[in-house]
Each structure stands twice: as structure tokens, then as C-alpha cells.
């Protein structure tokens, strides 16, 4: 299994850019905007904020305990791929909302609440660690055949001189029928 451990020092949070390289022009999806998520296996219970993609770069979540949803991706209940991101750690705070996301295993439950207050349930199907410089972000954030949630955070080792992690940890969950 790949190293999904947290680095020795926390990231600078919003001071570093998120993953780059995806297509910025996407269709507008019908459906329900996600507003909260729970992942019981790793004790995540977080609000979801909408964040932009600027010049192909996913904006970071605004704080250590909030999850970012990228509005250019799918909404809940419509098929496609709901793309979210969260910090693994945060400067001056330590472990953040996705600190334990590397512990998720196939079959673990991910619950998303929509702005209509309906609960949408997903099951983890896979988890992979990608080199930050070569992560296939466009493929990972593209539409999927099965309604999915793609969760992205930092992983691997932390380089204190650059303030960046060596890898991106990506977890995909598919909608339960």
C-alpha cells in the first residue's frame, strides 16, 4: 500500500494551490448542491462550501474543518462526479477534516446532505495516491458513468521548503442504490 501518512509539518492551508490541470469549461448540472458530509468510519462531520476553479486550479477550502465542493462538477442526485477537497492538516491547527481519509476502505459509507436536506449515500470503491506533479486530475474530476463522489487531499511527504506535499490522495465513492 502507498504511504498516506501526514507530513511532519502542516501545510500553509490557503497559502498553497490545490490540484491543477483540469478543464475549466463544464456544463451546468441540474441537481442539488451539497451542503454537508459525514464519513462515520473516520469521524468526519463537516460543512461543505462552494469553491471556484480559477485558471484550472482548484481553490483550497477556506479552513481546516470545511470541505470544498467545486460547482463546475456534478451536483447530488444527477449522476456524474461530485468533486470535493479537504485539508489533511493546517498550519497552526494540526490535523484537519481529511486527516484520516487514508484509512478509508472499500465499502465504507460516505453520506452527503443536499440543500434540500435529503441524504445521499455513497460507498467507497477505491483509494489511490498520485504524484502531485503527475496526478491525472482531469481524468479524476471528469464525469463518471455511475454517480460518484471524488474526495481529494494531500498525501505523501511534506516538503517544508516548498510548503507542498509530494502526492495527492484521491478516494472515490459510488452512490448506493
C-alpha positions in Angstrom: 0.0 0.0 0.0 1.2 3.5 -0.7 2.2 5.9 2.0 -0.8 8.0 3.0 0.7 9.4 6.2 0.6 13.1 7.2 3.8 15.0 6.9 5.8 16.3 9.8 4.7 19.9 9.4 1.2 21.1 8.5 0.6 22.8 5.2 0.0 26.5 5.0 -3.6 26.0 4.2 -4.9 28.5 1.7 -1.3 29.6 1.0 -0.7 26.8 -1.4 -2.6 26.0 -4.5 -4.8 22.9 -5.0 -4.5 20.4 -7.8 -4.1 21.8 -11.3 -4.8 20.7 -14.8 -8.5 20.1 -15.3 -10.8 21.5 -17.9 -12.5 24.7 -16.7 -15.4 24.8 -19.0 -18.0 22.3 -17.9 -21.8 22.0 -18.5 -24.1 23.3 -15.8 -25.6 20.3 -14.0 -29.1 20.1 -12.6 -29.5 18.6 -9.1 -28.9 19.5 -5.6 -25.9 21.4 -4.1 -24.1 19.5 -1.4 -24.0 21.3 2.0 -22.7 18.8 4.5 -21.0 15.4 4.6 -20.4 12.6 7.1 -17.9 9.7 7.0 -18.7 7.6 10.1 -15.6 5.4 9.7 -13.2 8.3 10.2 -15.4 10.6 12.3 -15.9 13.3 9.6 -18.9 15.6 10.1 -18.3 18.7 8.0 -20.0 21.6 6.2 -19.4 21.9 2.5 -18.7 25.2 0.9 -18.7 26.0 -2.9 -15.3 27.0 -4.2 -14.2 28.1 -7.7 -11.7 26.7 -10.1 -9.5 29.6 -11.3 -7.3 29.2 -14.3 -7.5 25.5 -14.0 -6.6 25.5 -10.3 -9.0 24.2 -7.6 -9.3 26.8 -4.9 -8.4 25.4 -1.4 -11.1 25.1 1.2 -11.2 28.2 3.4 -10.4 26.5 6.7 -9.2 23.3 8.3 -12.6 21.8 9.0 -14.7 22.7 6.0 -14.9 20.7 2.7 -14.8 22.4 -0.7 -17.2 21.4 -3.5 -16.3 22.6 -7.0 -19.5 23.9 -8.6 -18.2 23.1 -12.1 -18.7 19.4 -11.2 -21.9 17.4 -10.7 -24.4 18.1 -8.0 -26.1 15.4 -5.9 -28.8 13.2 -7.3 -28.0 13.6 -11.0 -25.3 11.1 -11.9 -21.8 12.2 -12.7 -19.0 13.1 -10.4 -19.3 15.4 -7.3 -15.7 16.6 -6.7 -14.7 17.8 -3.2 -11.5 18.5 -1.4 -10.4 19.0 2.2 -7.2 19.7 4.1 -5.3 16.9 5.6 -3.7 19.3 8.1 -3.4 23.0 8.5 -0.7 25.4 9.8 -1.3 26.4 13.4 -4.0 23.7 13.8 -2.6 20.3 13.0 -4.9 17.5 11.7 -7.8 18.8 9.6 -11.0 17.4 8.2 -9.4 14.8 5.9 -6.6 13.8 8.3 -7.8 10.2 8.4 -9.1 9.8 4.8 -6.2 7.5 4.0 -7.9 5.0 6.4 -11.0 4.6 4.3 -11.5 1.1 2.7 -13.8 -0.2 0.0 -17.3 -0.5 1.5 -17.0 2.5 3.9 -20.0 4.8 3.9 -19.9 8.4 2.8 -23.1 10.5 3.4 -23.8 13.8 1.7 -26.6 16.1 2.6 -28.1 18.3 -0.1 -29.5 21.8 0.2 -32.9 20.1 0.0 -31.9 18.3 3.3 -32.1 14.9 1.6 -29.4 12.4 2.5 -27.4 10.8 -0.4 -25.3 7.8 0.4 -22.2 6.5 -1.3 -19.8 3.6 -0.7 -16.0 3.9 -1.0 -14.9 1.9 -4.1 -11.1 2.8 -4.2 -8.4 5.0 -2.8 -5.2 5.9 -4.7 -2.1 8.0 -4.1 -0.9 10.0 -7.1 2.4 12.0 -7.5 1.3 15.7 -7.2 3.1 16.7 -10.4 1.6 13.9 -12.5 -1.8 13.3 -11.0 -4.4 12.8 -13.7 -6.6 15.5 -12.2 -8.6 15.9 -15.5 -9.5 12.2 -15.5 -10.3 12.2 -11.8 -12.6 15.2 -11.9 -14.4 14.3 -15.2 -17.9 12.9 -15.4 -18.4 9.3 -14.3 -20.8 6.7 -15.6 -22.0 5.9 -12.0 -22.9 8.8 -9.7 -19.7 9.3 -7.6 -18.1 11.5 -5.0 -14.4 12.1 -5.6 -12.5 13.3 -2.5 -9.1 14.9 -2.9 -6.5 15.8 -0.3 -2.7 16.0 0.2 -0.6 12.9 0.9 2.9 11.5 0.9 5.7 13.6 2.4 5.6 17.3 3.3 8.4 19.5 1.9 8.8 22.3 4.4 11.0 24.4 2.0 8.2 24.5 -0.7 5.3 24.1 1.7 3.9 21.3 -0.5 3.1 17.6 -0.3 4.6 15.1 -2.7 1.3 13.4 -3.5 -2.5 13.8 -3.8 -4.7 11.2 -2.1 -7.9 10.5 -4.0 -10.8 8.5 -2.7 -13.8 7.6 -4.9 -17.2 6.6 -3.6 -20.1 5.4 -5.7 -23.8 6.0 -5.0 -25.7 3.3 -3.1 -28.9 2.3 -4.9 
